């Protein structure tokens, strides 16, 4: 009978210790408990990755969209525009456009925003203001109204991730 009371006492002590108040230290990013001390590391993703704009599974929060995408898009007076677009986790971008057979290049950088559905981004640079629908390892360039490009050349507006 005495051993049952000792076991019950130990169980109650453990239960109370697990319910003790946890405190956060301002200077060390540690979590302190009356029974143990644990360090909670801060990951690089939690610092550099921006908060998603849409809830649920969207291109923004369900796909690995950060990276460099390339395509040769149509040009009215040249064979095409070789384009390289890099999207960063912190919602910044850089774009390089090379007009083929024209010896002309354009570079820009800036930020981009996701639409409310979390599937379309809009670049906001000095000159770049393109819109893209984000897919799995793919960007689909949209027209100025945010609509998918149709017609015989529509496949030339698909950017593939490197």
C-alpha positions as CSV (number, residue, x, y, z in Angstrom):
1,X,0.0,0.0,0.0
2,X,2.9,2.4,0.9
3,X,4.5,1.8,-2.6
4,X,1.2,2.7,-4.3
5,X,1.2,6.0,-2.4
6,X,4.8,6.7,-3.4
7,X,4.1,6.0,-7.1
8,X,1.0,8.2,-7.0
9,X,3.1,11.0,-5.4
10,X,5.8,10.7,-8.0
11,X,3.1,10.7,-10.8
12,X,1.5,13.9,-9.3
13,X,4.8,15.6,-9.1
14,X,5.6,14.8,-12.7
15,X,2.1,16.0,-13.8
16,X,2.6,19.3,-11.9
17,X,6.1,19.8,-13.3
18,X,4.8,19.4,-16.9
19,X,2.1,22.0,-16.3
20,X,4.5,24.7,-15.0
21,X,4.5,28.1,-16.7
22,X,7.0,28.5,-19.5
23,X,8.9,31.8,-19.9
24,X,10.5,33.3,-22.9
25,X,13.8,35.1,-22.5
26,X,14.0,38.3,-24.7
27,X,17.8,38.2,-25.3
28,X,18.5,34.5,-26.1
29,X,15.5,33.1,-28.0
30,X,15.3,30.3,-25.5
31,X,12.4,28.7,-23.8
32,X,12.8,28.1,-20.1
33,X,10.9,25.5,-18.1
34,X,11.2,24.8,-14.4
35,X,12.3,21.2,-15.1
36,X,14.4,21.6,-18.3
37,X,15.9,24.3,-20.6
38,X,15.6,23.9,-24.4
39,X,17.0,26.2,-27.1
40,X,14.6,26.9,-29.9
41,X,16.7,27.6,-33.1
42,X,15.6,30.2,-35.6
43,X,15.7,28.8,-39.1
44,X,16.8,30.9,-42.1
45,X,13.5,30.2,-43.8
46,X,11.6,31.9,-41.0
47,X,13.6,35.0,-41.4
48,X,13.8,35.4,-45.2
49,X,10.6,33.8,-46.4
50,X,7.7,36.2,-46.5
51,X,4.2,35.4,-45.1
52,X,1.8,33.9,-47.6
53,X,-1.0,36.1,-48.7
54,X,-3.7,33.4,-49.3
55,X,-4.9,30.6,-47.0
56,X,-4.9,26.9,-48.0
57,X,-2.7,25.2,-50.6
58,X,-1.7,27.7,-53.2
59,X,1.2,28.1,-55.6
60,X,2.7,30.5,-53.1
61,X,2.7,28.2,-50.1
62,X,2.6,24.7,-51.6
63,X,5.2,24.9,-54.4
64,X,9.0,25.4,-54.4
65,X,8.7,28.5,-56.6
66,X,11.9,30.3,-55.7
67,X,14.6,29.9,-58.4
68,X,15.6,30.9,-61.9
69,X,13.3,30.5,-64.9
70,X,14.1,30.8,-68.5
71,X,12.3,31.2,-71.9
72,X,12.7,32.8,-75.3
73,X,9.6,34.9,-75.7
74,X,8.4,36.3,-79.1
75,X,9.6,39.7,-80.3
76,X,8.0,41.9,-82.9
77,X,11.2,42.9,-84.7
78,X,13.8,40.2,-83.7
79,X,13.9,36.4,-83.4
80,X,13.1,36.5,-79.7
81,X,13.9,37.8,-76.3
82,X,16.0,35.4,-74.2
83,X,14.7,36.0,-70.7
84,X,16.0,34.8,-67.3
85,X,13.9,35.6,-64.3
86,X,15.1,34.8,-60.7
87,X,12.5,34.8,-57.9
88,X,13.8,34.9,-54.3
89,X,12.0,33.8,-51.1
90,X,11.9,37.3,-49.8
91,X,9.7,38.4,-52.7
92,X,12.4,40.1,-54.7
93,X,13.3,39.3,-58.3
94,X,15.9,40.0,-61.0
95,X,15.3,39.7,-64.7
96,X,17.6,39.7,-67.7
97,X,16.3,40.2,-71.2
98,X,18.6,39.7,-74.3
99,X,17.1,40.7,-77.6
100,X,18.5,38.1,-80.1
101,X,20.4,39.4,-83.1
102,X,20.0,43.0,-81.9
103,X,22.9,43.3,-79.4
104,X,20.5,44.8,-76.9
105,X,20.1,43.8,-73.2
106,X,17.8,44.9,-70.4
107,X,18.2,44.1,-66.7
108,X,15.9,45.0,-63.9
109,X,15.3,44.1,-60.3
110,X,12.6,44.8,-57.7
111,X,9.9,43.1,-55.7
112,X,6.9,41.1,-56.6
113,X,3.5,40.6,-55.1
114,X,1.1,37.6,-55.0
115,X,-2.5,38.1,-55.9
116,X,-5.2,37.2,-53.4
117,X,-5.5,33.6,-54.7
118,X,-1.8,33.0,-54.2
119,X,-1.3,31.8,-57.8
120,X,-0.2,34.9,-59.8
121,X,2.7,37.2,-59.2
122,X,3.2,40.8,-60.5
123,X,6.7,42.1,-60.9
124,X,7.3,45.6,-59.7
125,X,10.6,46.9,-61.0
126,X,11.9,50.1,-62.6
127,X,10.7,48.9,-66.1
128,X,9.5,45.3,-65.5
129,X,5.8,45.0,-64.7
130,X,5.0,41.5,-66.0
131,X,2.5,39.0,-64.5
132,X,3.0,35.3,-64.2
133,X,0.9,32.4,-63.2
134,X,3.1,30.1,-61.0
135,X,3.0,26.4,-61.6
136,X,5.2,23.4,-60.6
137,X,8.7,24.4,-61.9
138,X,7.0,26.6,-64.5
139,X,5.9,30.2,-64.9
140,X,3.2,31.1,-67.5
141,X,3.6,34.7,-68.6
142,X,0.2,36.5,-68.7
143,X,-0.9,39.4,-70.8
144,X,-1.2,43.0,-69.4
145,X,-4.7,42.2,-68.1
146,X,-3.6,39.1,-66.2
147,X,-5.1,36.7,-68.7
148,X,-3.4,33.6,-70.1
149,X,-1.9,34.2,-73.5
150,X,-3.6,32.2,-76.2
151,X,-2.9,31.6,-79.9
152,X,-0.3,29.7,-81.8
153,X,2.7,31.1,-79.9
154,X,1.2,30.6,-76.4
155,X,3.8,27.9,-75.6
156,X,6.6,30.4,-76.1
157,X,5.4,32.3,-73.0
158,X,6.1,29.3,-70.7
159,X,9.2,29.7,-68.5
160,X,11.0,26.5,-67.2
161,X,12.9,26.4,-63.9
162,X,16.6,25.7,-64.3
